[in-house]
Amino acid sequence: MESTNEQKLKALVVYYSATGNTRKVADTIHESLLEEKVESRLHRVQDASGEELYDYDLVFLGSPSYQFLPAEPVMRFIKDKMKLHGERGDIKLCAPQIPGKAAVVFCTYSGPHTGLNEAVTAGKYMGQFFEHLGLHVAGEWYVVGEFQKWDEGNTMGRLGDIRGRPNEQDLLKVRSDVSALVRSVLDRAR
């Protein structure tokens, strides 16, 4: 890779959002990447099928957690990409990492059941997709998101009152994580 002064990172942010929570996080990631002078593309998962993941230094994939897994549109995206890359021979035994390629999975979740534990399995599932393609999983980010039109679910769960989340504090943490990630990727490239 080129030196830090010459290095121009390219990032792709792909997400699915049914209620707007995951979209808020995806928008924040995209905006933060642009602030960090990273060339970034933002796509809803429905519009990202033509994107070649290997064209990017950083790939972000986001989904809400539904019954411990990513949402169905994200599952279809993963299956389609795995099939495509499997046909091309990109999926290798032992999934050797490709230098300079990294991924981050991000997952929004709510808390009336078991909270974070429900989201971790969705994040791990998405992370394995990238691992099998040879992308280093540089992060798994989990962000609380409110339920839409279910007040009891927003106030009675293990997480307490989650109305209005992800809130500004949650999104500031995402911004900080993006900044730290970009610095880390650039440092690794030196």
BAKOLPA-978833 format. One line per 3 residues: their letters; for each residue z, y, x of C-alpha. Coordinates in Angstrom, 3 decimals. Example, Ala and Ser with C-alpha at 12.3 -4.5 7.8 and 13.67 -1.06 7.14 Angstrom:
// BAKOLPA-978833
as = 7.800,-4.500,12.300 ~ 7.140,-1.060,13.670;
***
This chain:
// BAKOLPA-978833
mes = 0.000,0.000,0.000 ~ -0.441,3.606,1.009 ~ 2.388,5.815,2.187;
tne = 4.641,7.462,-0.399 ~ 2.835,10.782,-0.077 ~ -0.498,9.145,-0.830;
qkl = 0.664,6.391,-3.187 ~ -0.367,6.939,-6.784 ~ 1.318,4.408,-9.022;
kal = -0.366,3.254,-12.212 ~ 1.716,2.089,-15.147 ~ 1.033,0.536,-18.522;
vvy = 3.552,0.746,-21.378 ~ 2.930,-1.688,-24.253 ~ 5.248,-1.954,-27.238;
ysa = 5.686,-3.056,-30.814 ~ 7.906,-1.062,-33.156 ~ 8.442,-1.787,-36.841;
tgn = 10.926,1.015,-37.570 ~ 10.486,3.492,-34.713 ~ 13.374,2.449,-32.447;
trk = 11.240,0.675,-29.848 ~ 8.606,3.421,-30.097 ~ 11.269,6.005,-29.122;
vad = 12.085,3.999,-26.010 ~ 8.390,3.448,-25.167 ~ 7.653,7.167,-25.579;
tih = 10.600,8.012,-23.327 ~ 9.421,5.569,-20.656 ~ 5.883,6.969,-20.793;
esl = 7.056,10.607,-20.637 ~ 9.453,9.798,-17.788 ~ 6.705,8.085,-15.804;
lee = 4.504,11.152,-16.197 ~ 7.401,13.355,-15.021 ~ 7.670,11.104,-11.958;
kve = 3.936,11.716,-11.291 ~ 3.015,8.144,-12.234 ~ -0.324,7.667,-13.980;
srl = 0.747,6.075,-17.255 ~ -1.004,4.620,-20.297 ~ 0.868,4.010,-23.551;
hrv = -0.346,1.480,-26.142 ~ 0.979,-0.169,-29.244 ~ 0.716,-3.913,-28.667;
qda = -1.987,-4.117,-31.373 ~ -4.174,-1.804,-29.257 ~ -3.536,-3.312,-25.813;
sge = -5.475,-6.579,-25.906 ~ -8.256,-5.195,-23.696 ~ -5.902,-4.012,-20.963;
ely = -5.984,-5.948,-17.684 ~ -2.381,-6.232,-16.540 ~ -3.308,-6.672,-12.888;
dyd = -4.908,-3.198,-12.888 ~ -1.399,-1.683,-12.925 ~ 1.439,-1.479,-10.423;
lvf = 4.039,-1.357,-13.214 ~ 3.747,-2.964,-16.632 ~ 6.329,-2.358,-19.359;
lgs = 6.514,-4.536,-22.459 ~ 8.830,-3.654,-25.335 ~ 9.873,-5.262,-28.578;
psy = 12.712,-5.333,-31.035 ~ 14.694,-8.551,-31.072 ~ 14.077,-10.656,-34.171;
qfl = 16.122,-13.837,-34.456 ~ 16.625,-13.985,-30.689 ~ 12.907,-13.559,-29.858;
pae = 10.376,-10.754,-29.491 ~ 8.586,-9.639,-32.652 ~ 5.598,-11.734,-33.743;
pvm = 2.950,-9.187,-32.601 ~ 4.465,-9.282,-29.089 ~ 4.548,-13.082,-29.165;
rfi = 0.816,-13.100,-30.053 ~ 0.082,-10.631,-27.239 ~ 1.922,-12.853,-24.746;
kdk = 0.176,-16.013,-25.950 ~ -3.249,-14.350,-25.836 ~ -2.669,-12.992,-22.323;
mkl = -1.307,-16.333,-21.081 ~ -4.354,-18.109,-22.482 ~ -6.727,-15.579,-20.896;
hge = -5.025,-15.709,-17.520 ~ -4.678,-19.482,-17.671 ~ -8.409,-19.824,-18.249;
rgd = -9.042,-17.536,-15.285 ~ -6.644,-19.514,-13.101 ~ -4.145,-16.666,-12.647;
ikl = -1.191,-18.835,-13.714 ~ -0.048,-20.894,-10.751 ~ 2.631,-23.512,-10.250;
cap = 5.820,-21.934,-8.920 ~ 4.487,-18.526,-10.060 ~ 4.179,-16.877,-6.638;
qip = 4.758,-13.130,-6.809 ~ 1.879,-10.756,-6.245 ~ 2.932,-8.026,-3.804;
gka = 2.987,-4.559,-5.338 ~ 2.998,-5.735,-8.969 ~ 6.125,-5.331,-11.098;
avv = 7.103,-5.476,-14.743 ~ 9.943,-4.279,-16.933 ~ 10.794,-5.681,-20.336;
fct = 12.668,-3.553,-22.828 ~ 14.207,-4.652,-26.065 ~ 15.856,-2.798,-28.914;
ysg = 18.557,-4.526,-30.905 ~ 21.251,-3.946,-33.504 ~ 24.721,-5.313,-33.721;
pht = 25.896,-6.880,-36.968 ~ 25.718,-10.372,-35.541 ~ 26.372,-10.822,-31.825;
gln = 24.875,-7.607,-30.413 ~ 23.413,-7.745,-26.925 ~ 23.454,-11.557,-26.790;
eav = 20.759,-11.626,-29.477 ~ 18.501,-9.362,-27.415 ~ 18.869,-11.031,-24.033;
tag = 16.934,-14.110,-25.121 ~ 14.030,-11.910,-26.285 ~ 14.061,-10.062,-22.956;
kym = 14.154,-13.297,-20.957 ~ 11.237,-14.674,-22.988 ~ 9.110,-11.606,-22.236;
gqf = 10.208,-11.676,-18.590 ~ 9.039,-15.257,-18.131 ~ 5.579,-14.217,-19.266;
feh = 5.374,-11.797,-16.338 ~ 6.970,-14.217,-13.882 ~ 4.275,-16.796,-14.649;
lgl = 1.600,-14.195,-13.974 ~ 3.148,-13.373,-10.605 ~ 4.629,-9.987,-11.501;
hva = 8.111,-9.273,-10.171 ~ 10.429,-8.543,-13.110 ~ 12.053,-5.365,-11.856;
gew = 14.177,-4.836,-14.936 ~ 15.323,-5.959,-18.344 ~ 16.396,-2.953,-20.387;
yvv = 18.289,-3.321,-23.644 ~ 18.737,-0.372,-25.999 ~ 20.679,-0.257,-29.253;
gef = 18.651,0.769,-32.288 ~ 19.836,1.445,-35.815 ~ 18.826,-0.557,-38.848;
qkw = 16.613,1.303,-41.261 ~ 17.982,1.494,-44.805 ~ 20.992,-0.770,-44.211;
deg = 24.091,1.372,-43.846 ~ 26.493,-1.569,-43.818 ~ 24.543,-3.178,-40.956;
ntm = 24.804,0.092,-39.031 ~ 28.553,0.471,-39.423 ~ 30.114,-2.993,-39.737;
grl = 28.843,-4.874,-36.690 ~ 30.361,-5.614,-33.307 ~ 28.820,-2.456,-31.867;
gdi = 30.549,-0.154,-34.316 ~ 28.615,2.748,-35.819 ~ 25.048,2.625,-34.515;
rgr = 23.499,5.134,-36.907 ~ 21.004,7.417,-35.160 ~ 20.440,5.137,-32.198;
pne = 18.695,5.122,-29.881 ~ 20.246,8.542,-29.445 ~ 19.799,11.171,-26.748;
qdl = 22.387,9.480,-24.508 ~ 20.537,6.139,-24.788 ~ 17.232,7.821,-23.956;
lkv = 18.750,9.726,-21.002 ~ 19.772,6.333,-19.587 ~ 16.168,5.125,-20.012;
rsd = 14.919,8.248,-18.171 ~ 17.371,7.589,-15.346 ~ 16.295,3.934,-15.161;
vsa = 12.620,4.938,-14.953 ~ 13.338,7.385,-12.146 ~ 15.330,4.803,-10.176;
lvr = 12.621,2.183,-10.724 ~ 9.836,4.453,-9.478 ~ 11.846,5.311,-6.345;
svl = 12.511,1.621,-5.760 ~ 8.858,0.646,-6.157 ~ 7.767,3.397,-3.791;
dra = 10.420,2.392,-1.250 ~ 9.233,-1.234,-1.392 ~ 5.672,-0.055,-0.754;
r = 6.602,1.639,2.516;
***
